[in-house]
Amino acid sequence: MKFNQICVLGLGYIGLPTASTFATHGVKVIGVDVNPQVVATLQNGGLHIHEPGLRTLVQAALKSGNLVISEAPQEADAFVIAVPTPFKTGRQDVRTSEGLDAFPPKADLSYVISAAEAIVPYLRRGNLVVLESTSPPATTTGLASEILERTGLKAGDDFHLAYSPERVLPGQILRELIENARVVGGVTQASSDAARDLYAIFVRGDIIQTTATTAEMVKLMENTYRDVNIAIANEFARLADRFGIDVWEAISLANRHPRVEILRPGPGVGGHCISVDPWFLVEAAPDLTPLIHTSRKVNDAQPQFVVGLVRRALDGELAGKKIAALGLAYKPDVDDLRESPAVDVVRLLMAEGAKVAAYEPFKLDADLPGIQLAPNLDSALQGSDLLLLLVAHTPLRQLIPGVVAAQTDARLVVDTVNLWDAPLWEQAGFTVVRLGVGQAGR
Ligand code: SAJ
């Protein structure tokens, strides 16, 4: 199939790079977002999200004249839906609810529904529609196809319909978008072929065809697999803490086994993907998913475990203590605070009466209700009783213990990500507590 014009709905972390990449590969693209602010920002040459290299890519796409930003779709050969699918229950409700067994939260498909509805007036015979948003199994053959068939056209017969998961890693989106293998699942073979032709415009990795529901499951399985594996790493950290060993040493030794690859424990699992997607499977089949459900609970409880470590380091008393929380993003070297366990840790500490100065080197002015961000490291460190390292950001890795010692009265460090060289910090006068390292392992 040939594509002269593509309409991409949703200009977030996936839609914007995708739209821009199609445009820089010579195709006319209409990038659509329902948020007028996002549209205005992009039209004025700005950027509402941070991703390495994205600014240059978007500018090139706009400059080429191939990318046009708009609030409404237009007729096109292909429509790509890349809108968010969050869940309805706020994560905070989930984490603080008494019985974590009382939910699962429900997937919020309202953006997918709106996007599909927005396409209806423009959909023509022979067009291709691809859903990229992470969705519960059978969303493409069910919900998406039902809405699009309001045109009177039949999915698979009159227009092509496919699901293709994006699997790019935030921080490396631009490279992975092009280089990763791409799975395309059509509702018919012809739909799969059309989707393959679409991504062949820029994908250099393999493009693998399957069914729409398999493609949906592939995405959910990948992220669930990672969540479950991080959960076991977090449980190992708790066990190591209890049994007085160093989990980081134990993991590196276990990983010498040719068939073992344990991931890293930490303050919990965040981001808009891995901490969300497993719920889609739990929601779709609660009777079949006790392991997935439990893993979510383990990872969601990890901020509580970190608070326990801090409380213990401060001899059981958090109220009135000043804590410098270093790093708030959901993972290293990104500015994305969505579902960040570090933010949960800060909130939990504050709920126990601690005074927290939070410093996020990649985002100095985030709007986090109730949390005041320190404008710089110095002001976070000043007057603190304890330094709590929550994210393995490169600028935090580079801190020099002797210099930090001169900036703060704190002589206690809790490192939740095993970033800092404990002996060096101890030489500079700090007592270092590391997550997953019990007394005898220190
Ligand atoms: N984390 C750990 N320990 C680890 C690895 C990660 O605690 O060993 C934590 C991170 O700190 C973070 C969370 O898990 O809070 C998720 O981070 P991540 O780097 O594992 O993944 P994401 O959410 O940035 O991106 C994932 C990727 N999926 C997989 O690796 C299977 C990416 O390829 C997907 O495209 C993306 O989700 C998505 O959009 O679904």
Residues whose N, C-alpha, C, O or C-beta is under 5 A from the ligand:
A	BS01	SAJ	E166 R167 V168 L169 P170 E222 N223 R226 I230 L263 R264 P265 G266 G268 V269 G270 G271 C273 I274 Y330 K331
